[in-house]
Amino acid sequence: MAAPFDLERLYDEHAQALFSFLLSFTRSEADTRDLLQELFIKLARRPGLLDGIRDERAFLLRLSHNLAIDLMRRRSARQRQHEQMAVEALDLFAAAHEPDERAFREALSGALWELPPEQRAVVHLKLWEGLTFEQIAELLDIPVNTAASRYRYGLDKLRERLRPLYDEIK
C-alpha cells in the first residue's frame, strides 16, 4: 500500500529550497511566492503527481523551473520592466554583522543577479542544492554539457565581478 499523500510534509521538507531556487531564477520575491503557491496548489489538486517519483526534490525543482519558465513566457512584454526592478538585489544570504563580510555578501548577491537566468539557475542548483550536472541537466531539460558550460561561464563571470573586492580584502 502506498504512503498517503502528505502535502504538509512536502512543504516542510522542500519549500525553503524551492523558494531559494525560484528567487534566484525570477529575481522577484512576489513572483517567487506566487510560483511556490502555484506549485503547491498543483500538488494539492493532483496528489498522484508524485507517484513513482524517486527523487522528490529534483522533481519539485523541475516543476518549479517549468512554472518559472511559463511565467516568463506569459510576461514577455513586461520582461524589461522586471529586469529594471531586479537591479535592486535581494539579499540571498543571512545577515552579516562584520562590514567586510556584509560587503562581500552584497557583492556576491549583486553578481548573481547579473548572471543570465540560465546560468544563474545552474549555478544555484550546483552550489546551493549540491546537484550533479546530470541531475541539473535532467531537471532543466538540457544536455549535460550545456549544464556544465553554463556553470563554468557563470563562475567565470562571478570571479571577474568579485575579483576587485577580493583584491581589496586580501
Disulfide bonds with the S-S distance in Angstrom:
none
